[in-house]
Amino acid sequence: MRLNFVTILRYLLGLVFVFSGFVKIIDLGWFSGVVSSYGVLPDFLVLPFSFLVSFLEFVFGLMLLFGIGVVYALFGLIFMVFGFTILSFSRFVLGEVSDCGCFGRFVGGRNDIFHLFLNLFLISGLIFVKLKTNGGE
């Protein structure tokens, strides 16, 4: 296997999403509270949605790390991060949510301009890797 910029970026993105998904799964009650604070889902969907998001981030991150179904993981993560960016931006502008929930309570994550730029960086990296990846590695 040849290590190049795209491969290294794929590994880094994989690590980011494995970490992000893991810290949310191990503190699912806290993350569910953050999801609930966005006020988009009915209460009975908050916990299942919180688990699903955390689980998918973790699994898609592992897929990037191990080079399994890379294209599917990239599409899934692009879709997820794009949606979260739009939601976070709208809530940031309205000043309604103080914590984005991005990396769990262990890292802390105010819903601020830094996290919006971080999301844009993640989307850009995911799209770049997708454009440079042939058929799924």
N, CA, C and O atoms as a GROMACS GRO file, in nm:
protein
  548
    1MET      N    1   0.084  -0.117   0.000
    1MET     CA    2   0.000   0.000   0.000
    1MET      C    3   0.089   0.124   0.000
    1MET      O    4   0.187   0.133   0.073
    2ARG      N    5   0.050   0.216  -0.083
    2ARG     CA    6   0.123   0.341  -0.098
    2ARG      C    7   0.060   0.449  -0.010
    2ARG      O    8  -0.061   0.474  -0.017
    3LEU      N    9   0.143   0.511   0.073
    3LEU     CA   10   0.092   0.621   0.154
    3LEU      C   11   0.110   0.752   0.077
    3LEU      O   12   0.222   0.791   0.045
    4ASN      N   13   0.000   0.816   0.049
    4ASN     CA   14   0.005   0.946  -0.016
    4ASN      C   15  -0.087   1.040   0.062
    4ASN      O   16  -0.146   1.002   0.162
    5PHE      N   17  -0.098   1.163   0.015
    5PHE     CA   18  -0.178   1.262   0.087
    5PHE      C   19  -0.323   1.217   0.104
    5PHE      O   20  -0.380   1.233   0.212
    6VAL      N   21  -0.382   1.162   0.000
    6VAL     CA   22  -0.523   1.120   0.007
    6VAL      C   23  -0.541   1.008   0.110
    6VAL      O   24  -0.637   1.009   0.187
    7THR      N   25  -0.449   0.914   0.111
    7THR     CA   26  -0.458   0.803   0.207
    7THR      C   27  -0.442   0.854   0.350
    7THR      O   28  -0.517   0.813   0.439
    8ILE      N   29  -0.347   0.941   0.372
    8ILE     CA   30  -0.326   0.997   0.505
    8ILE      C   31  -0.449   1.077   0.549
    8ILE      O   32  -0.493   1.067   0.663
    9LEU      N   33  -0.504   1.156   0.458
    9LEU     CA   34  -0.626   1.233   0.489
    9LEU      C   35  -0.742   1.140   0.521
    9LEU      O   36  -0.820   1.168   0.612
   10ARG      N   37  -0.754   1.030   0.446
   10ARG     CA   38  -0.861   0.932   0.472
   10ARG      C   39  -0.844   0.873   0.611
   10ARG      O   40  -0.943   0.857   0.684
   11TYR      N   41  -0.720   0.840   0.650
   11TYR     CA   42  -0.695   0.787   0.784
   11TYR      C   43  -0.730   0.889   0.892
   11TYR      O   44  -0.792   0.856   0.993
   12LEU      N   45  -0.690   1.014   0.870
   12LEU     CA   46  -0.718   1.118   0.969
   12LEU      C   47  -0.869   1.140   0.985
   12LEU      O   48  -0.920   1.151   1.096
   13LEU      N   49  -0.939   1.146   0.872
   13LEU     CA   50  -1.084   1.161   0.879
   13LEU      C   51  -1.148   1.040   0.947
   13LEU      O   52  -1.241   1.055   1.026
   14GLY      N   53  -1.098   0.922   0.917
   14GLY     CA   54  -1.148   0.802   0.982
   14GLY      C   55  -1.131   0.809   1.133
   14GLY      O   56  -1.223   0.774   1.207
   15LEU      N   57  -1.014   0.853   1.178
   15LEU     CA   58  -0.989   0.866   1.322
   15LEU      C   59  -1.083   0.968   1.386
   15LEU      O   60  -1.134   0.946   1.496
   16VAL      N   61  -1.105   1.079   1.318
   16VAL     CA   62  -1.194   1.183   1.370
   16VAL      C   63  -1.334   1.125   1.393
   16VAL      O   64  -1.394   1.147   1.498
   17PHE      N   65  -1.385   1.050   1.295
   17PHE     CA   66  -1.521   1.000   1.306
   17PHE      C   67  -1.530   0.880   1.399
   17PHE      O   68  -1.634   0.861   1.464
   18VAL      N   69  -1.427   0.798   1.409
   18VAL     CA   70  -1.427   0.689   1.507
   18VAL      C   71  -1.432   0.750   1.648
   18VAL      O   72  -1.511   0.707   1.732
   19PHE      N   73  -1.347   0.850   1.672
   19PHE     CA   74  -1.345   0.916   1.802
   19PHE      C   75  -1.479   0.983   1.832
   19PHE      O   76  -1.534   0.966   1.941
   20SER      N   77  -1.529   1.059   1.737
   20SER     CA   78  -1.654   1.132   1.756
   20SER      C   79  -1.770   1.036   1.786
   20SER      O   80  -1.847   1.059   1.879
   21GLY      N   81  -1.781   0.931   1.708
   21GLY     CA   82  -1.888   0.833   1.731
   21GLY      C   83  -1.873   0.762   1.864
   21GLY      O   84  -1.971   0.740   1.935
   22PHE      N   85  -1.749   0.725   1.898
   22PHE     CA   86  -1.723   0.651   2.021
   22PHE      C   87  -1.760   0.733   2.145
   22PHE      O   88  -1.828   0.683   2.234
   23VAL      N   89  -1.714   0.860   2.150
   23VAL     CA   90  -1.743   0.939   2.271
   23VAL      C   91  -1.892   0.968   2.286
   23VAL      O   92  -1.940   0.988   2.397
   24LYS      N   93  -1.964   0.969   2.175
   24LYS     CA   94  -2.109   0.989   2.184
   24LYS      C   95  -2.178   0.861   2.230
   24LYS      O   96  -2.273   0.867   2.309
   25ILE      N   97  -2.132   0.747   2.182
   25ILE     CA   98  -2.194   0.620   2.221
   25ILE      C   99  -2.174   0.594   2.370
   25ILE      O  100  -2.267   0.549   2.437
   26ILE      N  101  -2.054   0.621   2.422
   26ILE     CA  102  -2.030   0.590   2.564
   26ILE      C  103  -2.097   0.690   2.658
   26ILE      O  104  -2.106   0.665   2.778
   27ASP      N  105  -2.144   0.801   2.603
   27ASP     CA  106  -2.217   0.899   2.684
   27ASP      C  107  -2.346   0.937   2.611
   27ASP      O  108  -2.375   1.054   2.588
   28LEU      N  109  -2.422   0.834   2.576
   28LEU     CA  110  -2.540   0.851   2.492
   28LEU      C  111  -2.648   0.937   2.559
   28LEU      O  112  -2.720   1.010   2.491
   29GLY      N  113  -2.658   0.930   2.690
   29GLY     CA  114  -2.756   1.012   2.760
   29GLY      C  115  -2.727   1.160   2.740
   29GLY      O  116  -2.818   1.239   2.712
   30TRP      N  117  -2.600   1.199   2.753
   30TRP     CA  118  -2.562   1.338   2.732
   30TRP      C  119  -2.588   1.379   2.588
   30TRP      O  120  -2.647   1.484   2.563
   31PHE      N  121  -2.544   1.295   2.492
   31PHE     CA  122  -2.561   1.330   2.352
   31PHE      C  123  -2.709   1.340   2.316
   31PHE      O  124  -2.748   1.426   2.236
   32SER      N  125  -2.791   1.254   2.372
   32SER     CA  126  -2.936   1.263   2.347
   32SER      C  127  -2.991   1.396   2.396
   32SER      O  128  -3.080   1.453   2.334
   33GLY      N  129  -2.938   1.445   2.508
   33GLY     CA  130  -2.979   1.576   2.558
   33GLY      C  131  -2.944   1.687   2.460
   33GLY      O  132  -3.022   1.781   2.441
   34VAL      N  133  -2.825   1.677   2.400
   34VAL     CA  134  -2.784   1.777   2.300
   34VAL      C  135  -2.877   1.769   2.178
   34VAL      O  136  -2.923   1.872   2.128
   35VAL      N  137  -2.902   1.648   2.130
   35VAL     CA  138  -2.992   1.630   2.015
   35VAL      C  139  -3.130   1.686   2.048
   35VAL      O  140  -3.191   1.753   1.965
   36SER      N  141  -3.178   1.658   2.166
   36SER     CA  142  -3.309   1.709   2.208
   36SER      C  143  -3.312   1.862   2.211
   36SER      O  144  -3.414   1.922   2.179
   37SER      N  145  -3.200   1.923   2.249
   37SER     CA  146  -3.196   2.070   2.259
   37SER      C  147  -3.211   2.139   2.124
   37SER      O  148  -3.246   2.257   2.118
   38TYR      N  149  -3.186   2.066   2.016
   38TYR     CA  150  -3.206   2.125   1.884
   38TYR      C  151  -3.355   2.140   1.851
   38TYR      O  152  -3.393   2.221   1.766
   39GLY      N  153  -3.439   2.062   1.919
   39GLY     CA  154  -3.584   2.077   1.904
   39GLY      C  155  -3.639   2.038   1.768
   39GLY      O  156  -3.742   2.091   1.726
   40VAL      N  157  -3.573   1.948   1.699
   40VAL     CA  158  -3.616   1.909   1.565
   40VAL      C  159  -3.693   1.778   1.566
   40VAL      O  160  -3.780   1.756   1.482
   41LEU      N  161  -3.661   1.691   1.659
   41LEU     CA  162  -3.722   1.558   1.663
   41LEU      C  163  -3.823   1.546   1.776
   41LEU      O  164  -3.808   1.611   1.880
   42PRO      N  165  -3.926   1.463   1.757
   42PRO     CA  166  -4.015   1.433   1.870
   42PRO      C  167  -3.936   1.352   1.974
   42PRO      O  168  -3.841   1.282   1.940
   43ASP      N  169  -3.976   1.363   2.099
   43ASP     CA  170  -3.901   1.302   2.210
   43ASP      C  171  -3.875   1.152   2.191
   43ASP      O  172  -3.768   1.104   2.226
   44PHE      N  173  -3.971   1.080   2.137
   44PHE     CA  174  -3.955   0.934   2.125
   44PHE      C  175  -3.850   0.896   2.020
   44PHE      O  176  -3.805   0.781   2.019
   45LEU      N  177  -3.810   0.988   1.934
   45LEU     CA  178  -3.707   0.959   1.833
   45LEU      C  179  -3.567   1.005   1.873
   45LEU      O  180  -3.469   0.968   1.808
   46VAL      N  181  -3.556   1.084   1.978
   46VAL     CA  182  -3.427   1.142   2.014
   46VAL      C  183  -3.323   1.035   2.046
   46VAL      O  184  -3.213   1.038   1.991
   47LEU      N  185  -3.355   0.941   2.134
   47LEU     CA  186  -3.258   0.838   2.172
   47LEU      C  187  -3.221   0.747   2.054
   47LEU      O  188  -3.102   0.725   2.031
   48PRO      N  189  -3.318   0.693   1.979
   48PRO     CA  190  -3.278   0.610   1.864
   48PRO      C  191  -3.195   0.688   1.762
   48PRO      O  192  -3.098   0.634   1.708
   49PHE      N  193  -3.232   0.813   1.735
   49PHE     CA  194  -3.157   0.894   1.640
   49PHE      C  195  -3.015   0.919   1.692
   49PHE      O  196  -2.918   0.911   1.616
   50SER      N  197  -3.004   0.950   1.820
   50SER     CA  198  -2.872   0.976   1.880
   50SER      C  199  -2.782   0.853   1.867
   50SER      O  200  -2.665   0.864   1.832
   51PHE      N  201  -2.839   0.737   1.896
   51PHE     CA  202  -2.760   0.614   1.883
   51PHE      C  203  -2.722   0.589   1.738
   51PHE      O  204  -2.607   0.557   1.709
   52LEU      N  205  -2.817   0.605   1.646
   52LEU     CA  206  -2.790   0.579   1.505
   52LEU      C  207  -2.680   0.670   1.452
   52LEU      O  208  -2.589   0.624   1.383
   53VAL      N  209  -2.687   0.797   1.483
   53VAL     CA  210  -2.585   0.893   1.438
   53VAL      C  211  -2.448   0.853   1.493
   53VAL      O  212  -2.350   0.849   1.419
   54SER      N  213  -2.442   0.824   1.622
   54SER     CA  214  -2.315   0.787   1.685
   54SER      C  215  -2.259   0.660   1.625
   54SER      O  216  -2.141   0.651   1.593
   55PHE      N  217  -2.345   0.562   1.609
   55PHE     CA  218  -2.304   0.433   1.554
   55PHE      C  219  -2.254   0.447   1.411
   55PHE      O  220  -2.150   0.392   1.375
   56LEU      N  221  -2.328   0.523   1.328
   56LEU     CA  222  -2.286   0.542   1.189
   56LEU      C  223  -2.155   0.617   1.179
   56LEU      O  224  -2.070   0.582   1.097
   57GLU      N  225  -2.137   0.720   1.261
   57GLU     CA  226  -2.008   0.790   1.261
   57GLU      C  227  -1.895   0.694   1.293
   57GLU      O  228  -1.791   0.694   1.226
   58PHE      N  229  -1.915   0.613   1.395
   58PHE     CA  230  -1.812   0.516   1.437
   58PHE      C  231  -1.783   0.415   1.326
   58PHE      O  232  -1.668   0.392   1.291
   59VAL      N  233  -1.888   0.356   1.270
   59VAL     CA  234  -1.870   0.254   1.167
   59VAL      C  235  -1.811   0.313   1.039
   59VAL      O  236  -1.719   0.255   0.981
   60PHE      N  237  -1.863   0.428   0.994
   60PHE     CA  238  -1.808   0.491   0.874
   60PHE      C  239  -1.662   0.529   0.896
   60PHE      O  240  -1.581   0.518   0.804
   61GLY      N  241  -1.628   0.574   1.016
   61GLY     CA  242  -1.488   0.603   1.047
   61GLY      C  243  -1.401   0.479   1.036
   61GLY      O  244  -1.292   0.485   0.980
   62LEU      N  245  -1.449   0.367   1.090
   62LEU     CA  246  -1.374   0.241   1.077
   62LEU      C  247  -1.359   0.200   0.931
   62LEU      O  248  -1.254   0.151   0.890
   63MET      N  249  -1.465   0.220   0.853
   63MET     CA  250  -1.459   0.186   0.711
   63MET      C  251  -1.350   0.267   0.641
   63MET      O  252  -1.278   0.215   0.557
   64LEU      N  253  -1.339   0.396   0.675
   64LEU     CA  254  -1.232   0.478   0.616
   64LEU      C  255  -1.095   0.429   0.661
   64LEU      O  256  -1.003   0.421   0.580
   65LEU      N  257  -1.081   0.396   0.788
   65LEU     CA  258  -0.953   0.350   0.840
   65LEU      C  259  -0.907   0.221   0.774
   65LEU      O  260  -0.789   0.206   0.740
   66PHE      N  261  -1.000   0.127   0.756
   66PHE     CA  262  -0.963  -0.004   0.704
   66PHE      C  263  -0.981  -0.017   0.553
   66PHE      O  264  -0.953  -0.122   0.496
   67GLY      N  265  -1.028   0.089   0.488
   67GLY     CA  266  -1.041   0.088   0.343
   67GLY      C  267  -1.150  -0.005   0.293
   67GLY      O  268  -1.139  -0.061   0.184
   68ILE      N  269  -1.254  -0.022   0.372
   68ILE     CA  270  -1.365  -0.111   0.335
   68ILE      C  271  -1.485  -0.025   0.299
   68ILE      O  272  -1.533   0.053   0.383
   69GLY      N  273  -1.535  -0.037   0.178
   69GLY     CA  274  -1.653   0.041   0.138
   69GLY      C  275  -1.632   0.191   0.152
   69GLY      O  276  -1.721   0.263   0.196
   70VAL      N  277  -1.514   0.236   0.115
   70VAL     CA  278  -1.476   0.376   0.135
   70VAL      C  279  -1.576   0.472   0.071
   70VAL      O  280  -1.613   0.572   0.132
   71VAL      N  281  -1.618   0.442  -0.050
   71VAL     CA  282  -1.710   0.533  -0.120
   71VAL      C  283  -1.841   0.546  -0.044
   71VAL      O  284  -1.896   0.655  -0.033
   72TYR      N  285  -1.893   0.434   0.009
   72TYR     CA  286  -2.018   0.438   0.084
   72TYR      C  287  -2.000   0.518   0.213
   72TYR      O  288  -2.086   0.599   0.250
   73ALA      N  289  -1.888   0.496   0.282
   73ALA     CA  290  -1.861   0.570   0.405
   73ALA      C  291  -1.849   0.719   0.375
   73ALA      O  292  -1.900   0.802   0.451
   74LEU      N  293  -1.782   0.753   0.266
   74LEU     CA  294  -1.766   0.894   0.231
   74LEU      C  295  -1.901   0.959   0.202
   74LEU      O  296  -1.929   1.068   0.250
   75PHE      N  297  -1.984   0.892   0.123
   75PHE     CA  298  -2.117   0.947   0.093
   75PHE      C  299  -2.199   0.964   0.221
   75PHE      O  300  -2.263   1.067   0.241
   76GLY      N  301  -2.196   0.863   0.307
   76GLY     CA  302  -2.271   0.871   0.432
   76GLY      C  303  -2.224   0.985   0.520
   76GLY      O  304  -2.305   1.060   0.575
   77LEU      N  305  -2.093   1.000   0.533
   77LEU     CA  306  -2.038   1.105   0.617
   77LEU      C  307  -2.060   1.243   0.557
   77LEU      O  308  -2.091   1.338   0.629
   78ILE      N  309  -2.046   1.255   0.427
   78ILE     CA  310  -2.072   1.384   0.362
   78ILE      C  311  -2.217   1.426   0.388
   78ILE      O  312  -2.243   1.541   0.424
   79PHE      N  313  -2.308   1.334   0.369
   79PHE     CA  314  -2.450   1.361   0.392
   79PHE      C  315  -2.475   1.403   0.537
   79PHE      O  316  -2.544   1.502   0.562
   80MET      N  317  -2.419   1.327   0.631
   80MET     CA  318  -2.440   1.356   0.772
   80MET      C  319  -2.381   1.492   0.811
   80MET      O  320  -2.448   1.574   0.873
   81VAL      N  321  -2.255   1.514   0.775
   81VAL     CA  322  -2.189   1.639   0.815
   81VAL      C  323  -2.255   1.759   0.748
   81VAL      O  324  -2.267   1.866   0.809
   82PHE      N  325  -2.297   1.744   0.625
   82PHE     CA  326  -2.366   1.852   0.556
   82PHE      C  327  -2.496   1.888   0.629
   82PHE      O  328  -2.524   2.006   0.652
   83GLY      N  329  -2.572   1.789   0.666
   83GLY     CA  330  -2.696   1.812   0.740
   83GLY      C  331  -2.671   1.877   0.875
   83GLY      O  332  -2.742   1.970   0.914
   84PHE      N  333  -2.570   1.828   0.946
   84PHE     CA  334  -2.538   1.885   1.078
   84PHE      C  335  -2.487   2.028   1.064
   84PHE      O  336  -2.513   2.111   1.151
   85THR      N  337  -2.415   2.056   0.957
   85THR     CA  338  -2.364   2.192   0.936
   85THR      C  339  -2.479   2.289   0.914
   85THR      O  340  -2.480   2.399   0.971
   86ILE      N  341  -2.574   2.251   0.833
   86ILE     CA  342  -2.690   2.338   0.809
   86ILE      C  343  -2.767   2.359   0.938
   86ILE      O  344  -2.804   2.472   0.971
   87LEU      N  345  -2.792   2.252   1.011
   87LEU     CA  346  -2.866   2.263   1.137
   87LEU      C  347  -2.789   2.347   1.239
   87LEU      O  348  -2.847   2.435   1.303
   88SER      N  349  -2.660   2.320   1.254
   88SER     CA  350  -2.579   2.397   1.349
   88SER      C  351  -2.573   2.543   1.311
   88SER      O  352  -2.581   2.631   1.397
   89PHE      N  353  -2.558   2.570   1.183
   89PHE     CA  354  -2.551   2.709   1.138
   89PHE      C  355  -2.681   2.783   1.170
   89PHE      O  356  -2.679   2.896   1.220
   90SER      N  357  -2.793   2.719   1.140
   90SER     CA  358  -2.921   2.785   1.166
   90SER      C  359  -2.940   2.810   1.315
   90SER      O  360  -2.989   2.916   1.354
   91ARG      N  361  -2.903   2.714   1.397
   91ARG     CA  362  -2.918   2.731   1.542
   91ARG      C  363  -2.816   2.830   1.596
   91ARG      O  364  -2.845   2.903   1.692
   92PHE      N  365  -2.696   2.834   1.537
   92PHE     CA  366  -2.594   2.931   1.578
   92PHE      C  367  -2.642   3.073   1.550
   92PHE      O  368  -2.630   3.162   1.634
   93VAL      N  369  -2.698   3.094   1.432
   93VAL     CA  370  -2.747   3.226   1.394
   93VAL      C  371  -2.859   3.270   1.488
   93VAL      O  372  -2.866   3.386   1.528
   94LEU      N  373  -2.946   3.177   1.522
   94LEU     CA  374  -3.058   3.209   1.612
   94LEU      C  375  -3.015   3.211   1.759
   94LEU      O  376  -3.089   3.260   1.845
   95GLY      N  377  -2.894   3.158   1.787
   95GLY     CA  378  -2.845   3.157   1.925
   95GLY      C  379  -2.920   3.062   2.015
   95GLY      O  380  -2.927   3.085   2.136
   96GLU      N  381  -2.977   2.957   1.959
   96GLU     CA  382  -3.065   2.870   2.037
   96GLU      C  383  -2.998   2.749   2.100
   96GLU      O  384  -3.051   2.692   2.196
   97VAL      N  385  -2.882   2.708   2.050
   97VAL     CA  386  -2.818   2.587   2.103
   97VAL      C  387  -2.675   2.622   2.141
   97VAL      O  388  -2.600   2.678   2.061
   98SER      N  389  -2.637   2.589   2.264
   98SER     CA  390  -2.505   2.629   2.310
   98SER      C  391  -2.399   2.523   2.283
   98SER      O  392  -2.281   2.556   2.275
   99ASP      N  393  -2.436   2.396   2.269
   99ASP     CA  394  -2.338   2.290   2.248
   99ASP      C  395  -2.373   2.214   2.122
   99ASP      O  396  -2.486   2.167   2.105
  100CYS      N  397  -2.275   2.202   2.032
  100CYS     CA  398  -2.302   2.133   1.906
  100CYS      C  399  -2.306   1.981   1.924
  100CYS      O  400  -2.368   1.912   1.843
  101GLY      N  401  -2.243   1.929   2.028
  101GLY     CA  402  -2.239   1.785   2.050
  101GLY      C  403  -2.141   1.714   1.960
  101GLY      O  404  -2.142   1.591   1.952
  102CYS      N  405  -2.055   1.787   1.894
  102CYS     CA  406  -1.967   1.733   1.790
  102CYS      C  407  -1.875   1.621   1.839
  102CYS      O  408  -1.867   1.515   1.776
  103PHE      N  409  -1.806   1.644   1.950
  103PHE     CA  410  -1.708   1.546   1.996
  103PHE      C  411  -1.732   1.505   2.140
  103PHE      O  412  -1.639   1.474   2.214
  104GLY      N  413  -1.856   1.504   2.178
  104GLY     CA  414  -1.891   1.460   2.312
  104GLY      C  415  -1.857   1.562   2.418
  104GLY      O  416  -1.797   1.666   2.389
  105ARG      N  417  -1.894   1.532   2.537
  105ARG     CA  418  -1.873   1.624   2.648
  105ARG      C  419  -1.726   1.627   2.689
  105ARG      O  420  -1.682   1.721   2.756
  106PHE      N  421  -1.649   1.526   2.650
  106PHE     CA  422  -1.510   1.516   2.692
  106PHE      C  423  -1.423   1.623   2.626
  106PHE      O  424  -1.325   1.669   2.685
  107VAL      N  425  -1.458   1.661   2.506
  107VAL     CA  426  -1.382   1.762   2.434
  107VAL      C  427  -1.448   1.898   2.450
  107VAL      O  428  -1.381   2.001   2.449
  108GLY      N  429  -1.576   1.898   2.466
  108GLY     CA  430  -1.650   2.024   2.476
  108GLY      C  431  -1.666   2.084   2.337
  108GLY      O  432  -1.574   2.078   2.256
  109GLY      N  433  -1.779   2.138   2.310
  109GLY     CA  434  -1.801   2.188   2.175
  109GLY      C  435  -1.911   2.291   2.170
  109GLY      O  436  -2.026   2.260   2.141
  110ARG      N  437  -1.874   2.411   2.197
  110ARG     CA  438  -1.974   2.516   2.185
  110ARG      C  439  -2.016   2.528   2.041
  110ARG      O  440  -1.935   2.508   1.950
  111ASN      N  441  -2.139   2.561   2.020
  111ASN     CA  442  -2.191   2.580   1.885
  111ASN      C  443  -2.149   2.721   1.841
  111ASN      O  444  -2.227   2.816   1.849
  112ASP      N  445  -2.025   2.732   1.795
  112ASP     CA  446  -1.971   2.861   1.758
  112ASP      C  447  -1.913   2.856   1.618
  112ASP      O  448  -1.918   2.754   1.550
  113ILE      N  449  -1.858   2.967   1.576
  113ILE     CA  450  -1.806   2.979   1.440
  113ILE      C  451  -1.692   2.881   1.415
  113ILE      O  452  -1.676   2.833   1.302
  114PHE      N  453  -1.612   2.850   1.517
  114PHE     CA  454  -1.503   2.753   1.501
  114PHE      C  455  -1.557   2.618   1.456
  114PHE      O  456  -1.502   2.556   1.364
  115HIS      N  457  -1.664   2.572   1.519
  115HIS     CA  458  -1.720   2.441   1.484
  115HIS      C  459  -1.787   2.443   1.347
  115HIS      O  460  -1.792   2.340   1.278
  116LEU      N  461  -1.839   2.557   1.307
  116LEU     CA  462  -1.893   2.567   1.171
  116LEU      C  463  -1.780   2.553   1.068
  116LEU      O  464  -1.796   2.485   0.967
  117PHE      N  465  -1.668   2.619   1.095
  117PHE     CA  466  -1.554   2.606   1.004
  117PHE      C  467  -1.495   2.465   1.009
  117PHE      O  468  -1.449   2.413   0.907
  118LEU      N  469  -1.496   2.402   1.126
  118LEU     CA  470  -1.450   2.265   1.138
  118LEU      C  471  -1.537   2.173   1.052
  118LEU      O  472  -1.485   2.086   0.982
  119ASN      N  473  -1.668   2.192   1.056
  119ASN     CA  474  -1.757   2.112   0.972
  119ASN      C  475  -1.728   2.135   0.824
  119ASN      O  476  -1.728   2.040   0.746
  120LEU      N  477  -1.705   2.259   0.786
  120LEU     CA  478  -1.672   2.288   0.646
  120LEU      C  479  -1.541   2.222   0.605
  120LEU      O  480  -1.527   2.174   0.493
  121PHE      N  481  -1.444   2.221   0.697
  121PHE     CA  482  -1.317   2.152   0.671
  121PHE      C  483  -1.341   2.002   0.653
  121PHE      O  484  -1.286   1.940   0.562
  122LEU      N  485  -1.422   1.944   0.741
  122LEU     CA  486  -1.451   1.800   0.731
  122LEU      C  487  -1.520   1.766   0.600
  122LEU      O  488  -1.484   1.669   0.533
  123ILE      N  489  -1.620   1.846   0.563
  123ILE     CA  490  -1.689   1.823   0.435
  123ILE      C  491  -1.591   1.834   0.319
  123ILE      O  492  -1.592   1.751   0.229
  124SER      N  493  -1.507   1.937   0.321
  124SER     CA  494  -1.409   1.956   0.214
  124SER      C  495  -1.314   1.838   0.205
  124SER      O  496  -1.285   1.790   0.096
  125GLY      N  497  -1.266   1.792   0.319
  125GLY     CA  498  -1.177   1.676   0.321
  125GLY      C  499  -1.244   1.551   0.268
  125GLY      O  500  -1.186   1.476   0.190
  126LEU      N  501  -1.368   1.528   0.311
  126LEU     CA  502  -1.442   1.410   0.265
  126LEU      C  503  -1.466   1.416   0.114
  126LEU      O  504  -1.450   1.316   0.044
  127ILE      N  505  -1.503   1.533   0.064
  127ILE     CA  506  -1.526   1.547  -0.080
  127ILE      C  507  -1.396   1.530  -0.157
  127ILE      O  508  -1.394   1.467  -0.262
  128PHE      N  509  -1.287   1.586  -0.105
  128PHE     CA  510  -1.158   1.572  -0.171
  128PHE      C  511  -1.118   1.424  -0.181
  128PHE      O  512  -1.077   1.378  -0.287
  129VAL      N  513  -1.130   1.352  -0.070
  129VAL     CA  514  -1.097   1.209  -0.071
  129VAL      C  515  -1.187   1.136  -0.168
  129VAL      O  516  -1.141   1.048  -0.242
  130LYS      N  517  -1.316   1.171  -0.170
  130LYS     CA  518  -1.410   1.105  -0.263
  130LYS      C  519  -1.368   1.130  -0.408
  130LYS      O  520  -1.371   1.038  -0.490
  131LEU      N  521  -1.331   1.251  -0.440
  131LEU     CA  522  -1.293   1.283  -0.578
  131LEU      C  523  -1.166   1.212  -0.620
  131LEU      O  524  -1.146   1.183  -0.738
  132LYS      N  525  -1.078   1.182  -0.524
  132LYS     CA  526  -0.951   1.118  -0.554
  132LYS      C  527  -0.953   0.967  -0.536
  132LYS      O  528  -0.853   0.900  -0.561
  133THR      N  529  -1.067   0.913  -0.492
  133THR     CA  530  -1.077   0.769  -0.467
  133THR      C  531  -1.139   0.700  -0.587
  133THR      O  532  -1.242   0.744  -0.639
  134ASN      N  533  -1.077   0.594  -0.631
  134ASN     CA  534  -1.127   0.516  -0.745
  134ASN      C  535  -1.214   0.401  -0.697
  134ASN      O  536  -1.165   0.307  -0.635
  135GLY      N  537  -1.340   0.408  -0.725
  135GLY     CA  538  -1.430   0.295  -0.709
  135GLY      C  539  -1.447   0.237  -0.573
  135GLY      O  540  -1.528   0.144  -0.561
  136GLY      N  541  -1.382   0.280  -0.469
  136GLY     CA  542  -1.408   0.228  -0.337
  136GLY      C  543  -1.289   0.167  -0.267
  136GLY      O  544  -1.305   0.117  -0.155
  137GLU      N  545  -1.171   0.168  -0.326
  137GLU     CA  546  -1.048   0.114  -0.266
  137GLU      C  547  -1.071  -0.020  -0.201
  137GLU      O  548  -0.977  -0.078  -0.146
   0.00000   0.00000   0.00000
